[in-house]
Amino acid sequence: MAQSPFLRIGTRGSALALAQAHLVRRLLAAAHGVAEDDIAVQVIKTTGDAILDRPLSEAGGKGLFTREIEEQLIDGRIDLAVHSSKDMPTVLPEGLGLVCFLKREDVRDGFIGRASATIAGLPKGAVVGSSSLRRQAQIRRERPDLQVVTFRGNVQTRLAKLNAGDVAGTMLAMAGLNRLGIAHEVTEIVAADRFLPAVGQGAIGIETRLDDTRTRDLLAPLDHRPTALALAAERAFLAVLDGSCRTPIAGLAGLDGETLSFTGEILRPDGSESHVAARSGGASDAVALGRDAGAELKGRAGAGFFGPA
Ligand SMILES: NCc1[nH]cc(CCC(=O)O)c1CC(=O)O
């Protein structure tokens, strides 16, 4: 590596995070005609990586996976941080922003079943593992008889628990499985209008200091406008509703020509009730579309919808 690298990327150390950071490194090297070795990838351990024994929603939520990385951005020890947009809080530290989104991967969830290839085929009362409150609620809505258990750890840990027979099935994002080259494990791909995905699912987001024009200019060729517009709508929706991380929320936007369509959903944790709001409009209205759908659902849900605070 050169004396001082062309760029310094910060990332978490999970296999998925590393795959994503290396993808961004490859794209940046190709876009600017530099060697991949001239772009440093720095692994940063976060509080979230260290907590494996309880649901993250109880440990303090989404910021747990980003704080240490953001400190290094602010200190200038790294130039950019590569994230799964899905894991990013809607409010970022002062001076930082998600300034670039790569073209989105598959937005859908995949079911990996052992007792049955499909969710519908699972025996009555079967145990399904999921770490996501959204997926837990969506599974319970379809199959109130199933026992849904919280299932933490990275993708590999979860597959190991599945193979050990701890559960009859689990659900993971197709995007992560594709990036890890293990999508062949999936026994049922679930359509996005059946399990509406998490806000940001499948989209890699890149965070920088907002005043770092050099890095922002270097990232510009990687930015995928349809994904960025979809994320603007989805994150505006989440920001209206995101009282806490203990809330099953889903949202997905897509650009067709210059028309942006957004669908958002909130669910009771037990899946017994859900509400959907949809909006479409011009690309320049992305934030307003998401916000408006969020406000509608907030009004329809009323206090206590997501359960006791
Ligand atoms: N919270 C973990 C997480 N964050 C992003 C992904 C998958 C990749 C993506 O959605 O972009 C995953 C794993 C999963 O949900 O299966």
The ligand as an ORCA input file, in Angstrom:
! r2SCAN-3c Opt
* xyz 0 1
  N     -29.618     -6.690     10.597
  C     -28.678     -7.523      9.961
  C     -28.618     -7.297      8.503
  N     -28.366     -6.087      7.986
  C     -28.405     -6.181      6.627
  C     -28.666     -7.500      6.307
  C     -28.815     -8.057      4.959
  C     -28.365     -7.183      3.821
  C     -29.300     -6.066      3.477
  O     -30.497     -6.081      3.827
  O     -28.845     -5.142      2.802
  C     -28.795     -8.214      7.496
  C     -29.045     -9.652      7.672
  C     -30.459    -10.059      7.336
  O     -31.418     -9.307      7.582
  O     -30.628    -11.173      6.839
*
